[in-house]
Amino acid sequence: MTDYPREVCEHVLAHKLPDEVEAAYLRGAYLEKRKGLMADWAQYVYQK
């Protein structure tokens, strides 16, 4: 239902990525996208 990258979703769900270097990079790289995903989720949940 969204166009968020899988990596962003995995971080939001607190799933551990197997590669620690990739996880460290994505933590910072996707911060703004993670914020957007969570804001979209909150809007979705509270509209019901």
C-alpha positions in Angstrom: 0.0 0.0 0.0 3.0 2.3 0.2 6.2 3.0 -1.7 8.6 2.9 1.2 11.7 0.9 0.7 11.9 -2.5 2.4 14.9 -1.4 4.4 12.9 1.6 5.9 10.1 -0.7 6.9 12.5 -3.2 8.5 14.1 -0.5 10.6 10.7 0.9 11.7 9.7 -2.6 12.7 12.9 -3.0 14.6 14.0 -6.0 12.6 17.7 -6.6 12.8 19.5 -6.6 9.5 22.1 -9.3 9.1 24.8 -6.9 8.0 25.8 -4.6 10.9 27.6 -2.1 8.6 24.5 -1.9 6.4 22.3 -1.4 9.5 24.5 1.4 10.8 24.4 3.2 7.4 20.7 2.8 7.0 20.0 4.1 10.5 21.1 7.6 9.5 20.3 7.4 5.8 16.7 6.6 6.2 15.8 8.6 9.3 13.7 11.1 7.5 11.9 8.4 5.5 11.3 6.5 8.8 9.7 9.6 10.3 7.5 9.9 7.2 6.4 6.3 7.4 5.5 6.6 11.1 3.6 9.8 10.4 1.7 8.1 7.6 1.0 5.1 9.9 -0.3 7.3 12.7 -2.6 9.1 10.2 -3.9 5.7 8.9 -4.5 4.3 12.4 -6.3 7.4 13.8 -8.6 7.8 10.8 -10.4 4.6 11.6 
